[in-house]
């Protein structure tokens, strides 16, 4: 099975290399960006044989004036009238624009990333949507879709008392003398497909962030998870990785990641630690990872931290000393700043990432990261839901924005408008990140 997977992986990598370095260059110059308010344009992008992004965005004399050429797609899913309307709007912003056939190459600026990739199979088709990699790949999606078994139920298979769960695990892992290796192999194959689809662009994998009630729903999981009244702020994220109750399960996650980076050679895979409450906890997690061969800096390994707890903002300088970058998780951060349970229908209307208390803290952590020379992006829902929130992030000088695939195009247009406005009315930002 591993040999077959590696063969398919090699074929995909050869295709990516051909498309990036051998395929004929695009006829456009500057930074070409797709623009359409029509959500069905996503179908267009999935079906079109798009070439990969070129190594440089300004390699021709025609691009010497640093003007962006914005190409508006018109085709079977984007009517020409809508395309002309978008082109006129962009022209008023000072961008050169033209209507082009639907199947020309489409490229986008280097800081818009994809998130919410539900399954590895989607990665290869979604990789042709203009992007600069994956800002958030959730490990738990792969676990629930392909593995479905609690990792500790594999580690302690012989001790399971649930006969039905034990029989199902035996059926699913038939052929494995070492049952934990099933978890490692399945996770490595899923993560490897994500990393290969976007290679050599960054793919940031968030390590497991199940809550205890979600872990308990995995096969065999109820035997290993405590009951918590509020799992949202309970035994989750970084606190699990070094704790004796989950340490052995985290070891399997690390083995899978090491397989992808070291055996498959997909070093574009970067890691992110979720729900890291304290700086000391960040150190303990990294020490645990190092025991499994994942040491920050080795073979280019970068380790990021989710900025989703107020302590991550208040102590951003200290977190920046031990992590390579931050990714703002606006959902949890908003919930904890406003004290709102977003799962409660009664108080849910209060939940709003655009609340001044939230935006001020986000502006604060962006400024801190820029001053410390650390990368900072966002992978929460807000930029996909509210284009004006994406504009706010651009104004603050954020390094990257991760978007759901179905909102990529309309949000990119909002970003272009903000960039144009900042060129006309520049503001002073803290120093840009150096890393």
C-alpha positions in Angstrom: 0.0 0.0 0.0 2.8 2.4 0.9 4.7 1.6 -2.3 1.5 2.3 -4.4 0.9 5.6 -2.5 4.5 6.7 -3.0 4.2 5.9 -6.7 1.1 8.0 -7.1 2.7 10.8 -5.1 5.8 10.8 -7.4 3.5 11.1 -10.4 1.7 14.1 -8.9 5.0 15.7 -8.0 6.2 15.3 -11.6 3.1 16.9 -12.9 3.5 19.8 -10.5 7.1 20.3 -11.6 6.1 20.2 -15.3 3.3 22.7 -14.7 5.5 25.1 -12.7 8.7 25.0 -14.7 8.0 23.6 -18.2 4.5 24.6 -19.1 4.2 27.6 -21.4 4.2 30.9 -19.5 1.0 33.0 -19.3 0.4 35.8 -21.7 -0.4 38.2 -18.8 2.1 40.3 -16.9 2.2 41.7 -13.4 0.0 40.1 -10.8 -3.0 38.7 -12.5 -6.1 38.2 -10.3 -9.4 36.5 -11.0 -12.4 38.6 -10.1 -16.0 37.5 -10.0 -18.9 37.9 -7.6 -20.5 34.7 -9.0 -19.9 31.8 -6.6 -20.3 29.4 -9.5 -16.9 30.7 -10.8 -15.4 28.1 -8.5 -16.7 25.4 -10.8 -15.0 27.2 -13.7 -11.7 27.2 -11.8 -12.0 23.5 -10.9 -12.6 22.5 -14.5 -10.1 24.8 -16.3 -6.6 23.4 -17.0 -4.9 26.2 -15.2 -1.1 26.5 -15.2 0.8 26.8 -11.9 1.9 30.1 -10.6 5.2 31.3 -12.1 8.3 31.8 -10.0 8.2 35.6 -10.4 5.4 38.1 -10.9 7.4 40.8 -12.6 9.9 39.2 -15.0 8.9 41.1 -18.2 9.6 44.7 -19.3 5.8 45.3 -19.5 5.6 44.8 -15.7 8.3 47.3 -14.9 5.8 49.9 -13.9 4.5 47.6 -11.1 1.0 47.9 -12.4 -1.2 44.9 -11.8 -3.0 43.4 -14.8 -6.4 42.1 -13.5 -7.9 39.5 -15.7 -11.7 39.1 -15.4 -12.9 35.7 -16.5 -15.9 35.4 -18.7 -17.2 32.0 -19.6 -20.0 29.5 -19.1 -20.2 30.2 -15.4 -19.5 34.0 -15.4 -21.6 36.0 -17.9 -19.8 38.7 -19.9 -22.0 41.5 -18.5 -20.9 40.6 -14.9 -17.3 40.4 -16.1 -17.5 43.8 -17.8 -19.0 45.3 -14.7 -16.2 44.0 -12.5 -13.6 45.2 -15.1 -15.0 48.7 -15.0 -15.0 48.7 -11.2 -11.3 47.7 -11.2 -10.4 50.3 -13.8 -11.8 53.0 -11.5 -9.4 51.7 -8.9 -6.5 52.2 -11.3 -5.9 48.6 -12.4 -5.4 47.7 -16.0 -8.0 45.1 -16.9 -9.3 43.1 -19.8 -12.0 40.5 -20.4 -10.5 37.2 -21.2 -11.7 33.7 -22.2 -12.5 31.4 -19.3 -9.7 29.0 -19.8 -6.7 31.3 -19.7 -4.3 31.1 -16.8 -5.4 32.7 -13.6 -2.9 33.8 -10.9 -3.3 35.6 -7.6 -1.1 37.5 -5.2 1.2 35.5 -2.9 -0.6 36.0 0.4 -4.1 34.5 -0.1 -4.3 30.9 1.2 -7.0 28.3 1.3 -8.4 26.7 4.4 -11.1 24.2 5.3 -9.9 21.5 3.1 -12.3 18.8 4.2 -10.7 15.8 2.5 -7.3 15.1 0.8 -9.0 14.2 -2.5 -10.3 17.7 -2.8 -6.8 19.1 -2.5 -5.8 18.4 -6.1 -8.8 20.1 -7.6 -8.7 23.0 -5.2 -5.0 23.5 -5.7 -5.9 25.1 -9.1 -7.9 27.8 -7.5 -5.5 30.8 -7.3 -3.8 30.6 -3.9 -0.5 30.7 -2.1 -0.8 27.4 -0.3 -3.0 26.2 2.6 -3.2 28.3 5.7 -5.2 25.8 7.8 -5.4 22.0 7.2 -7.2 20.4 10.1 -5.8 17.0 11.1 -9.1 16.0 12.7 -10.8 16.0 9.3 -8.5 13.2 8.2 -8.9 11.3 11.4 -12.7 11.3 11.3 -12.8 10.6 7.5 -10.2 7.9 7.1 -9.1 6.6 10.4 -12.3 6.8 12.6 -10.5 5.1 15.5 -9.3 6.7 18.7 -5.5 6.5 18.6 -5.4 5.2 22.2 -7.8 2.4 21.2 -5.1 1.2 18.8 -2.3 1.6 21.3 -4.2 -0.2 24.1 -6.2 -2.6 21.8 -5.7 -5.7 24.0 -7.2 -3.8 27.0 -10.4 -2.7 25.3 -13.5 -3.9 27.2 -16.0 -2.8 24.5 -16.4 -6.0 22.4 -18.2 -4.3 19.6 -15.6 -1.5 19.2 -12.8 -4.2 19.5 -14.3 -6.2 16.7 -14.7 -3.2 14.4 -11.1 -2.1 15.0 -9.9 -5.6 14.3 -11.8 -5.6 11.0 -10.5 -2.2 10.0 -6.9 -3.0 10.8 -6.8 -6.5 9.3 -3.3 -7.1 8.0 -1.6 -4.9 10.7 0.3 -6.8 13.3 1.2 -3.3 14.7 -2.3 -1.7 15.0 -1.0 1.8 15.9 0.8 1.8 12.6 -2.6 1.8 10.9 -3.2 5.3 12.4 0.3 6.4 11.3 -0.1 5.1 7.8 -3.6 6.5 7.2 -2.7 9.9 8.6 0.5 10.2 6.7 -1.2 9.3 3.4 -3.9 11.9 4.0 -1.5 14.7 5.0 0.9 13.7 2.3 -1.8 14.2 -0.4 -2.5 17.7 0.9 1.2 18.6 1.0 1.8 17.1 -2.5 -1.2 18.8 -4.1 0.2 22.3 -3.2 3.9 21.6 -3.3 6.1 23.6 -3.1 3.7 26.1 -1.5 3.3 26.0 2.3 0.7 23.7 3.8 0.2 24.5 7.4 -1.2 21.5 9.3 -2.9 22.1 12.6 -2.3 19.2 15.0 -5.3 17.5 16.4 -7.8 19.8 18.1 -10.7 17.5 19.0 -12.6 18.3 22.2 -13.1 15.4 24.6 -16.7 14.8 23.6 -15.5 14.6 19.9 -12.7 12.2 20.7 -15.2 10.1 22.7 -17.2 9.6 19.5 -14.3 7.9 17.7 -14.4 4.1 17.7 -13.2 3.0 21.1 -12.9 6.6 22.3 -15.3 6.6 25.2 -12.9 4.5 27.3 -10.2 7.1 27.1 -11.9 10.5 27.4 -13.2 12.2 30.6 -16.6 13.7 30.8 -16.4 17.5 30.8 -19.2 20.0 31.3 -17.5 22.6 29.0 -15.2 20.7 26.6 -14.6 24.0 24.6 -12.2 25.2 27.3 -11.3 21.8 28.7 -8.8 19.1 27.8 -8.0 20.1 24.3 -5.2 21.4 22.0 -1.7 21.8 23.4 -2.6 20.6 26.9 -3.2 17.1 25.6 0.0 16.6 23.8 2.4 16.2 26.8 -0.2 15.0 29.3 0.1 11.3 30.3 -3.6 10.7 29.3 -2.9 11.4 25.6 0.9 11.3 25.2 0.9 8.0 23.4 -1.7 9.2 21.0 0.2 12.4 20.2 3.3 10.2 19.5 1.3 8.6 16.6 0.5 12.1 15.2 4.2 13.0 15.3 5.2 9.8 13.6 2.8 10.4 10.8 4.1 14.0 10.3 7.7 12.8 10.4 6.9 10.3 7.7 5.5 13.0 5.4 8.4 15.3 5.9 11.3 12.9 6.0 10.3 9.8 4.0 8.1 11.5 1.4 10.3 14.6 1.3 7.4 17.0 1.5 9.1 19.7 3.6 6.6 22.3 2.6 4.5 20.9 5.4 4.6 23.2 8.5 2.9 22.6 11.8 0.6 24.6 14.0 -0.2 24.1 17.7 -3.8 24.9 18.7 -5.1 26.3 22.0 -1.7 26.9 23.6 -2.6 28.6 26.9 0.8 29.6 28.2 4.4 30.1 26.9 5.6 27.3 29.2 3.0 25.0 27.6 4.4 25.9 24.2 7.9 24.9 25.3 6.6 21.6 26.8 4.8 20.7 23.5 7.9 21.4 21.4 10.0 19.3 23.8 7.5 16.5 23.3 7.6 16.9 19.6 11.4 16.8 19.6 11.4 13.4 21.3 9.7 12.1 18.1 12.1 13.8 15.7 10.2 17.0 15.1 12.6 19.7 16.2 11.9 23.3 15.2 14.4 24.4 12.6 15.6 20.9 11.6 15.2 20.4 7.9 13.4 23.7 7.7 10.6 22.8 10.1 8.6 25.8 11.1 6.2 25.6 14.1 3.3 28.1 14.4 0.9 28.7 17.2 -2.8 29.5 16.9 -3.6 32.9 18.4 -7.0 32.1 19.7 -6.8 32.8 23.4 -6.4 36.3 25.0 -3.2 35.2 26.6 -1.7 34.7 23.1 -2.3 38.4 22.4 -1.2 39.8 25.8 2.0 37.7 25.8 2.6 37.8 22.0 6.2 39.0 22.4 7.0 36.0 24.6 5.2 33.5 22.3 7.1 35.0 19.4 10.3 34.0 21.0 9.5 30.3 20.7 7.3 30.1 17.6 7.9 30.9 13.9 4.6 32.6 13.4 1.0 33.0 14.5 -2.4 32.3 12.9 -5.3 34.1 14.4 -8.3 31.8 15.1 -11.0 34.4 15.1 -13.7 32.1 16.2 -12.3 31.0 19.5 -10.6 34.4 20.1 -14.0 36.2 19.7 -15.7 33.7 21.9 -13.2 34.1 24.7 -12.9 37.9 24.4 -16.6 38.5 24.5 -17.4 35.6 26.9 -19.9 34.2 24.4 -20.7 30.5 23.8 -21.2 30.5 20.1 -23.1 27.2 20.4 -25.7 28.8 22.6 -28.7 30.0 20.5 -29.6 32.5 23.2 -26.4 34.5 23.2 -25.2 33.6 19.7 -26.3 37.0 18.2 -23.7 38.7 20.4 -20.9 36.7 18.7 -19.3 39.1 16.2 -15.7 39.2 15.1 -16.2 42.8 14.1 -16.8 43.9 17.7 -14.3 46.7 18.7 -12.9 44.6 21.6 -12.0 41.9 19.1 -10.6 44.1 16.4 -8.4 46.0 18.8 -6.8 42.8 20.1 -6.3 41.6 16.6 -4.7 44.9 15.6 -2.5 44.7 18.7 -1.1 41.2 18.0 -0.5 42.0 14.3 1.5 45.1 15.4 3.5 43.0 17.9 4.3 40.3 15.3 5.5 42.8 12.8 7.7 44.4 15.4 9.1 41.0 16.4 9.7 39.9 12.8 7.2 37.1 13.0 4.7 36.0 10.4 1.1 36.4 11.2 -2.0 35.3 9.3 -5.6 34.5 10.0 -7.5 31.2 9.5 -10.8 32.0 11.2 -14.2 32.3 9.5 -14.5 36.1 9.6 -12.6 37.1 6.4 -14.7 34.6 4.4 -17.9 35.9 5.9 -17.2 39.6 5.9 -15.2 41.3 3.1 -14.9 44.4 5.2 -13.1 42.4 7.9 -10.6 41.2 5.3 -10.1 44.9 4.4 -9.4 45.7 8.1 -6.8 43.0 8.2 -5.0 44.4 5.1 -5.0 47.8 6.7 -3.3 46.4 9.8 -0.6 44.8 7.7 -1.4 41.1 8.2 0.9 38.8 6.2 -1.7 36.2 5.0 -5.4 35.5 4.9 -6.8 32.0 4.6 -10.2 31.8 2.9 -12.8 29.1 2.3 -12.6 28.1 -1.4 -16.1 29.3 -2.2 -15.3 32.9 -1.0 -11.8 33.2 -2.5 -12.8 35.3 -5.5 -15.1 37.9 -3.9 -12.8 38.5 -1.0 -9.8 38.9 -3.3 -11.7 41.7 -5.0 -12.2 43.4 -1.6 -8.5 43.0 -0.8 -7.6 44.7 -4.2 -9.8 47.6 -3.4 -8.2 48.1 0.0 -4.6 47.8 -1.4 -5.5 50.4 -4.0 -6.9 52.7 -1.3 -3.7 52.3 0.8 -1.6 53.2 -2.2 -3.6 56.4 -2.7 -3.7 57.2 1.1 -0.7 55.4 2.6 -0.6 54.8 6.4 2.3 54.1 8.6 2.6 50.5 9.6 5.1 48.8 12.0 8.1 47.1 10.5 7.3 44.2 8.2 8.1 40.6 9.3 11.6 39.5 8.6 11.1 35.8 8.7 
